[in-house]
Amino acid sequence: MMRLPWLLGVSLVALSACVSPPPPTPLAAADTDSAAKQFAPPEGMANVYIVHEGSTFGPKTPIAVMMDGKSLGSLGAATFFLAAVKPGRHRIQLPGGGDSAWLHVDAAAGKNYYYTVSLGSGANAAPTLSIVLLESMGKAMVRQYPRALDSQ
């Protein structure tokens, strides 16, 4: 009879280890974050912002992001990536996300483009990518989150 509370305690500790949160996303330096929020692309380039807002109830799992076949890294909830790109067609992709996890951006010099990434619900939730149609909404999302450190 005395073993039951002990066994229950050990089981709860083991279970809690299975649901630990993901490690925090490395963040860019404060000056880099501040510069990104000026929304001024480098001369002859365009800015592509990719925001992972996260969800109050959904998973906080980082989402892998690629641009033109190169990894930007894993974007944690409530962070954003910024990629300065040359004018032309570029592909944003979320590996493992299927058909709803890639988009093309036809970038023009001097312009900013805004996208969001999210995870669906359920055990096998696939990431999705969406375009933000209003620049004011894109800027508001970027302003409220810190810039994630990308691998470029």
FIPA-96170 format. One record per residue (C-alpha): residue in one letter; chain; x, y, z. Coordinates in steps of 0.02 Angstrom, whole numbers. Each point is the difference from the previous one (the first is absolute). Example, Ala and Ser with C-alpha at 12.3 -4.5 7.8 and 13.67 -1.06 7.14 Angstrom:
// FIPA-96170
 aa ch      u      v      w
  A  A    615   -225    390
  S  A     69    172    -33
//
This chain:
// FIPA-96170
 aa ch      u      v      w
  M  A      0      0      0
  M  A    145    119     39
  R  A     74    -29   -173
  L  A   -149     75    -93
  P  A     31    185     47
  W  A    186    -20    -37
  L  A    -35    -81   -168
  L  A   -127    134    -43
  G  A    126    137     43
  V  A    136    -78   -108
  S  A   -124    -19   -144
  L  A    -51    184      9
  V  A    182     58     -2
  A  A     37   -111   -150
  L  A   -154     64    -91
  S  A     44    182     32
  A  A    170    -28    -80
  C  A    -89    -53   -160
  V  A    -93    164    -17
  S  A    140    123     36
  P  A     -4    158   -105
  P  A    118     18   -149
  P  A    163     92     30
  P  A    -10    189    -24
  T  A     35     69   -173
  P  A    167     93     -8
  L  A    -35    185    -27
  A  A     93    127   -106
  A  A     95    142     82
  A  A   -104    150     55
  D  A     74    115   -134
  T  A    -41   -129   -137
  D  A   -177    -16     66
  S  A    -19    189      4
  A  A     67     19   -177
  A  A   -123   -132    -64
  K  A   -144    102     72
  Q  A     48    151   -105
  F  A    -75    -92   -151
  A  A    134     70   -116
  P  A     68   -129   -123
  P  A    184     16    -48
  E  A     32     93   -163
  G  A    -58   -104   -149
  M  A    -77   -135    112
  A  A   -169    -51     74
  N  A    -39    -55    178
  V  A    -96   -160     34
  Y  A    -67    -13    179
  I  A    -57   -170     62
  V  A    -95      5    166
  H  A    -46   -145    115
  E  A   -133     74    113
  G  A    -28   -161     95
  S  A   -166    -40     80
  T  A    -74     14    172
  F  A    -62   -179     -6
  G  A    102    -78   -141
  P  A    173    -75      2
  K  A    150    113     29
  T  A    110   -108   -109
  P  A    131     91   -105
  I  A    -30     -8   -188
  A  A    142    -30   -123
  V  A      5    133   -137
  M  A     93     -3   -167
  M  A     25    136   -129
  D  A     54    -50   -175
  G  A     52   -172     62
  K  A    110     66    142
  S  A    -46    -17    182
  L  A    -36    160     97
  G  A    -14   -106    158
  S  A   -142    -44    117
  L  A   -121    139     42
  G  A    -69     -8    176
  A  A   -170     64     52
  A  A    -13    189     17
  T  A    155     37   -106
  F  A     39     49   -180
  F  A    132    -22   -134
  L  A     53    134   -123
  A  A     81    -45   -166
  A  A     64    136   -117
  V  A    -15    -67   -178
  K  A     43     57   -175
  P  A   -145     46   -113
  G  A    -80   -150    -85
  R  A    -91   -160     46
  H  A     41    -84    165
  R  A    -72   -155     84
  I  A    -41     -7    185
  Q  A    -23   -178     62
  L  A    -41    -87    163
  P  A     76   -175    -14
  G  A   -124   -137     42
  G  A   -150    111    -28
  G  A    -67    -70   -163
  D  A    -93    107   -128
  S  A    -50    137    122
  A  A    178     31     57
  W  A     81     93   -144
  L  A    -30    161    -93
  H  A     89    104   -130
  V  A     35    183     26
  D  A     35    109   -152
  A  A    109    128     86
  A  A     25    177    -62
  A  A    142    110     60
  G  A    -48    116    142
  K  A   -153   -101     52
  N  A    -44    -97    158
  Y  A    -95   -166     -1
  Y  A    -81    -82    152
  Y  A    -43   -183     32
  T  A    -59    -98    150
  V  A     37   -180     47
  S  A   -106   -106    117
  L  A    -30   -177     55
  G  A   -167    -86    -12
  S  A    -73    -95    146
  G  A     20   -183     40
  A  A    143   -120     25
  N  A     59      7   -181
  A  A    -29    185    -31
  A  A     83     60   -160
  P  A     65    177    -15
  T  A    -88    123   -116
  L  A     55    162    -81
  S  A   -112    150    -37
  I  A     23    168    -82
  V  A    -45    158     96
  L  A    -95    111   -120
  L  A      6    164     97
  E  A    169     80     28
  S  A    -65     85    157
  M  A    -46   -170     73
  G  A    170    -72    -48
  K  A     92    144     83
  A  A   -106    -16    157
  M  A     42   -185     16
  V  A    187     31    -23
  R  A      2    143    126
  Q  A    -71   -108    140
  Y  A    127   -143    -11
  P  A    189    -15     12
  R  A    103    -49   -152
  A  A     62   -179      1
  L  A    181    -35    -40
  D  A      2    -78   -174
  S  A    134   -114    -69
  Q  A     45    109   -150
//
